[in-house]
Amino acid sequence: MKKKIKIILIIIFIIMLIPIKTKLWDGGTIIYKSILYEFRKVHKINHASKTGYEEGIKIKILGYEIYNNVKTLWQISKRFR
């Protein structure tokens, strides 16, 4: 009986790791999202930036952002004050 419960828990955990791919209409952002984590490859239109785009990666685990290297206009303008 215990072996059956362990197998069911492993299957549930594996299902929680399978991501769903979503594309946004903001310039090309791609989101891979599952129950436990979220990975965003940001490519967002921003006319105020030099290149015209914001680019970077955001990673969240259990809803907490652990990595973000996307430079927004607010961060850039705050740094140069």
TORDRENZA-333172 format. One record per residue (C-alpha): residue number from 1; residue in one letter; y, x, z. Coordinates in steps of 0.1 Angstrom, whole numbers. Each point is the difference from the previous one (the first is absolute). Layout:
REM residues N
+-----+------+-------+-------+-------+
:  nr : rest :     Y :     X :     Z :
+-----+------+-------+-------+-------+
: NUM :    A :     Y :     X :     Z :
...
+-----+------+-------+-------+-------+
This chain:
REM residues 81
+-----+------+-------+-------+-------+
:  nr : rest :     Y :     X :     Z :
+-----+------+-------+-------+-------+
:   1 :    M :     0 :     0 :     0 :
:   2 :    K :    24 :    28 :     8 :
:   3 :    K :    -7 :    17 :   -33 :
:   4 :    K :    10 :   -32 :   -18 :
:   5 :    I :    33 :    -2 :    18 :
:   6 :    K :     8 :    36 :    -8 :
:   7 :    I :    -7 :    -6 :   -37 :
:   8 :    I :    23 :   -31 :     0 :
:   9 :    L :    28 :    19 :    17 :
:  10 :    I :    -3 :    29 :   -25 :
:  11 :    I :     2 :   -25 :   -29 :
:  12 :    I :    31 :   -17 :    15 :
:  13 :    F :    17 :    34 :     5 :
:  14 :    I :    -7 :    10 :   -36 :
:  15 :    I :    14 :   -33 :   -12 :
:  16 :    M :    32 :     6 :    20 :
:  17 :    L :     4 :    34 :   -19 :
:  18 :    I :    -1 :   -15 :   -35 :
:  19 :    P :    35 :    -1 :   -15 :
:  20 :    I :    16 :   -25 :   -23 :
:  21 :    K :    23 :    15 :   -27 :
:  22 :    T :    34 :   -18 :    -6 :
:  23 :    K :    28 :     9 :   -24 :
:  24 :    L :    36 :    -9 :     8 :
:  25 :    W :    27 :    -9 :   -25 :
:  26 :    D :    26 :    24 :    16 :
:  27 :    G :    -5 :    28 :   -25 :
:  28 :    G :   -37 :     9 :     5 :
:  29 :    T :    -9 :     1 :    36 :
:  30 :    I :   -38 :    -2 :     6 :
:  31 :    I :   -15 :   -12 :    33 :
:  32 :    Y :   -35 :     5 :    12 :
:  33 :    K :    -5 :   -22 :    30 :
:  34 :    S :   -30 :    -8 :    22 :
:  35 :    I :    -3 :   -14 :    35 :
:  36 :    L :     2 :    33 :    17 :
:  37 :    Y :    25 :    20 :   -21 :
:  38 :    E :    26 :    -2 :   -28 :
:  39 :    F :     9 :    27 :   -25 :
:  40 :    R :    31 :    -4 :   -22 :
:  41 :    K :     9 :    22 :   -29 :
:  42 :    V :    37 :    -9 :    -3 :
:  43 :    H :    18 :     1 :   -34 :
:  44 :    K :    30 :   -23 :     6 :
:  45 :    I :    31 :    -5 :   -22 :
:  46 :    N :    31 :    11 :    18 :
:  47 :    H :    31 :     4 :   -21 :
:  48 :    A :    19 :    19 :    27 :
:  49 :    S :   -23 :    30 :     0 :
:  50 :    K :     3 :    29 :   -25 :
:  51 :    T :   -33 :    -7 :   -17 :
:  52 :    G :     3 :   -38 :     0 :
:  53 :    Y :   -32 :    -3 :    21 :
:  54 :    E :   -12 :     3 :    36 :
:  55 :    E :   -34 :    18 :     0 :
:  56 :    G :   -24 :     9 :    28 :
:  57 :    I :   -29 :   -10 :    21 :
:  58 :    K :    -4 :   -23 :    30 :
:  59 :    I :   -31 :    -2 :    22 :
:  60 :    K :    -7 :   -25 :    27 :
:  61 :    I :   -30 :    -2 :    23 :
:  62 :    L :    -5 :   -31 :    21 :
:  63 :    G :    36 :   -10 :    -8 :
:  64 :    Y :    16 :    32 :    12 :
:  65 :    E :    17 :    22 :   -25 :
:  66 :    I :   -13 :    35 :     3 :
:  67 :    Y :    14 :    16 :   -31 :
:  68 :    N :    31 :    -7 :   -21 :
:  69 :    N :    16 :    24 :   -24 :
:  70 :    V :    21 :   -26 :   -20 :
:  71 :    K :    37 :     9 :     1 :
:  72 :    T :    22 :   -31 :     1 :
:  73 :    L :    37 :     0 :    -8 :
:  74 :    W :     8 :    -7 :    37 :
:  75 :    Q :   -19 :    31 :    12 :
:  76 :    I :    17 :    22 :   -26 :
:  77 :    S :    35 :   -13 :     7 :
:  78 :    K :    -5 :     3 :    38 :
:  79 :    R :   -11 :    36 :    -4 :
:  80 :    F :    32 :    10 :   -18 :
:  81 :    R :    24 :   -15 :    24 :
+-----+------+-------+-------+-------+
